[in-house]
């Protein structure tokens, strides 16, 4: 397809597509003449990924390029590649292998999980735990005993669903993390609402009863 058709298929303005091409986010089309190139379904998919990274996730062009390069040229160690790709996602931190994160280390040890300060999420967890402490609601053992197994179950499902092919695996892990974390947050809040309504008997969702629209004219 020509670039004009690519605009129609994706809904992305021509100027934006040219920006993607210029910044190396979108591979060039197959040249058919000095002024014309053909694009395919792979370009349509790539544009969807670029938009997810830059618009949904909010990555800068530089960070999006880093993730896309890992998708295009994954390292031999897929575990390390996935770690680098996920580390590019917000919140942005710069973990140091030589630095210790005592709060995160204690939590991970209680859960029987790997503690490796090279992974960005360890530093992210340390900051989150410190913020919870400052707010006067630390992650105590009772809460951890509930959070840990349930989050582990989610992780088991997610990792079990990762494709075997390296490029597809990186794309799946990055986009799955980016787009599903907001879903998990929303579901948690809605579960809070439902449990509170059932226990406290307040609001329109008493005992899980569905709300009914009012008749028109009233």
N, C-alpha and C positions, 0 to 999 in steps of 0.2 A: 504494500500500500504506500501511497505517497504521504508526505508529511501532513498535507491538508486533511487526508483521511485519518491520519493518526490523531489530529486535533479533534475530529468528529467522534472517533471511537472513545477517546479518553476524556473529552471535555476540558482538556488542558489547553490554554491559549498558546498560540504559535510562539509568542515571545518567551513564554515559560519553557517550552520544549527546547528552544534554541539556547536558553540559559542552561538547561540540564545538559545539553550536548557540549556546550562551551566549558562547563565546569567538570566534565568527565563523569557525570552521574549516569548519563544515558549513552550507551554505545552508539557509534555512528551507524547509519543505515548502509546498505550495500549500494555502492555507487553504480548508477546505470548510465550516467553521462557526466559532463563537467559540472553541471548545475542541478543534478537530480539524483535522488537516492530512494531506495525502497526499504520499507520497514515491515516487520512481521509481528506475529503474536508475542514473541519474546519481548519486543519493545513495549507492547501494551502491558504485559505483566510487570516489566521493569518500572514503568511509569507509576503503576499502582503501588509498588514497593517504595519508590522514592517519595510519593505523596504521603504514604503511611509514616515514613521516617521523619519527614520534614514538617508535615502538617499535623498529623495525629500525635506523634511522639514529641515533636518540637525540637528535633535535632538541628544543629547548625549544618551548613553545607559541608564543612570540613568533617564533622563527626559522621554525617550520613555517608560521605565518601569513604571514610575508614571502614564502616560496616559493609558497604557495597563491595569494597576491595576484598574483604574477608569472605564474602559470599562468592566472588568471582575466582579468588585464588586462596582457598582454605589451606591452612598448614597441614602437614602430615599428621600432627596430633590434633584430632578433632576436639578433644576435651579442652585443650588450650585455646583453640580457635573460638569455640563457643564462649569461653570465659572472657576473651578479649571483646567479642561482639556484644555480649551482655553488659560489659563494663562501660561501653559507650553510651548506654541508656541513662537518662536522668534518674535520681539526682547525681550530679557529677562529683566525683571524689577522686583523689589521686592516692591510692594505697601505697604504702612502702613496706617492702618485704621485711625490713629490719625493725619496723615499728610494731609494738604490741598493742593489742586492743583488749584490755582486761575484761570489760563487761561482755563483749561479744564472745571472747574465749570461754568465759564461765558458762554462758548460755549454751554454746555449741557443745561444750564438754558434757553438760547435763543431758543434752539431747543425744549424745553419742555420735555427733556429726563431725566431719572434717573441719579443723580450724587451720586455715591457710591465709595469712594476712596479705598475700598477693592479690586475692580476689576482692574486687571493689565492694561487693556486698558486705564483706566483713567490716570495712570502714563505715559503710552506710548503717549497718546494724549498731555499731558503737555509738554513732551520732544519735541514732533514734533512741537507744537505751538511755543515753545521757539526758536527752530532752525529756523522756518520760520521768526520769528521776527528778529533774528540775521542776516538773509540773506536779510532783507529789504523788504520781501514780506509777511507781516502778513496776517492771515485769517480775512479779513474784512467782514463787514455785507453783502455786495453784493455777495461775493463769497460764504459765508455761506448760504445765501438764495437760492443759486442754488445747492450747494453740499448737504445740509441737506435733502431736500425732496427726492432727487434721491437716496441717500444712504439709506434712510429710506425704500424706495420701494424695494431695494435689500434685506434689512434685513427682511422685511415682507415676501417676497418670500422664503428666506432661512429658516426662522424659521417655516413657514407654511409647509415646506417640511420635517421637522425632523420627523423620525419615532417615534411612541409612546412607543415602547419597549426601556427600559433604556439603555441597552448595545448598541443596534443599534443606539440609539440617540446620545450617546457620540461619537461613531465611525464616524457617519455621520457629526456631528458638527466639530470635530477635522479635519478630512480629507477634508471636504468641505471647511473649512476656509483655510487650508494649501495649497490646490491645486488650489483653485479658486481665491485667492487674487492675485497671479501672472497673472492670466487671466485678472482680472479687470484692473491691471496696464497696461498690453499690449493693451487691448481694448481702454483705455483712451488715450494712446499715439497715437494709430492708428486713433482714432477719431480726435485728434489734427491735425494729418497729413492731413486727408481728409478735415477738415474745412479750414485749412490754404491753401491747394491747391485750393479749390473752391473760397475762398475770395481773395487770392493773385494772383491766376492764374499762379502759378509757378510749375515747376516739371513735371514729366511724368503723374501725376494723375489729369490733368486739368479737372475741372468740372466733376470729377468722371469718366472720360473716361477710359476704360480698356486699359492696355498696351498690345501691340501685339508683339509676338516674331519676330525677324528679320529673313528673309529667309536665309537658309543656303547658304554659298558660298560668302556672302557679308562681 
